[in-house]
Amino acid sequence: MKQNQFNFEINAKIPGTLGRAGIIHTPHGDIKTPTFVVVGTYGEVRFLSPSQFHSIGIQAMISNGFHLSKISHEIDKAGGLSQYSGYNCPTITDSGGFQVMSFGSGLGKVISMNKRDIAREHLKAENKKRLARVTDSGVYFKTKEEGDEKLITPEYSMEFQHKIGADIIMAFDELTNIGDSREYNKKAIDRTHRWAIRCLDKHQKLASENTNKPYQALFAVLQGAHYQDLREKTARKLGAMNFDGYGLGGAFEKEHLSDILFWSNKILPESKPRHLLGLSKPDDIFVGVENGCDTFDCVAPTREARHGKVYTLDGDINIRNAEFAGDFSPLFEGCQCPTCKYPYTRGEIRKLLKNEGAKKTAKQIASDKQLAMELLTIHNVYFILNLTRQIRQSIIDKNFFNFRDKWLKRYYE
Ligand SMILES: [Zn+2]
């Protein structure tokens, strides 16, 4: 019965593709898709109060399961992550696998990279002593701060994700590095399949012990790098198991993104939602939607806002640049976000951020900077959300390709 609290409804499709617009129903509300899911690593989005969070139309938040595992009892007492965060919206946690494995490699999650990024990441990984060790039982890892080796298992991941109580939780998977061989990737997906069964068992056991709690949907995470046979094999295996949805992961070159998503999603059951982990560049979102992904998350819109990067329909700008001093236009003309509607001007925000000219106290500098971060975070998150809202509408209006071509032409030219 409780399983009825979670389901996915498809409203419209993009003809000739795997793309669709839909609604994910969860115990804490609906998520209209496609949409961007904002990242709140520690259970809150930096520089966004609950009222700002809702005023820009955020529908869901994804948090870091490993970081929150340390305070899972507190979150449980608060009634789960939705209540604990104060946002009272649908929430997602990852399995913690990405976090502990990235201690070792310095690489991880879903990264679509160009060749230069890959070379840089390789170097980083080589320079970093491997601090994580993957075995069939789970992942042994060390943090720099604590030193002693700890073990995280699929069962333990289910335990803390059940305590945290997000609407969507992720099965524990082994992520590989972009430098790992085909042979290694094959071993890793076989291990991920064994872990998937253990996650499902533990998840069902915990759910049957806690029948008073809202239903939690368990998603499996698919890996397999850029190898077609591995991607298809894992989609067949995990697609046949009793998961509520799927996360698409892995590190790969950007040029493979479209193929990888297509190989996976054409096999996965159509009736279940699919989350693309860690991507939010506009061109990647369009590729993801067209190839059957429903939700997306990435730290970029909030992180880049903190570095002064502003998204606009004509491409990104950096508000720190001298050319924006004394500029009286909003961050982007016509933008309907609370920052641009207020309206704060580019010049004002730059001044808050840069601390040039006027003498300010240390306290004033800090509070100005805080305000600038808030204003920029609001704008960038709104921008990506608005893009996904328009994509959803274009699918419903049967106008996706036209919208996509016009949008991308303007943004990237
Ligand atoms: Zn704006």
Residues whose N, C-alpha, C, O or C-beta is under 5 A from the ligand:
A	BS01	ZN	L331 C335 C337 T339 C340 H379
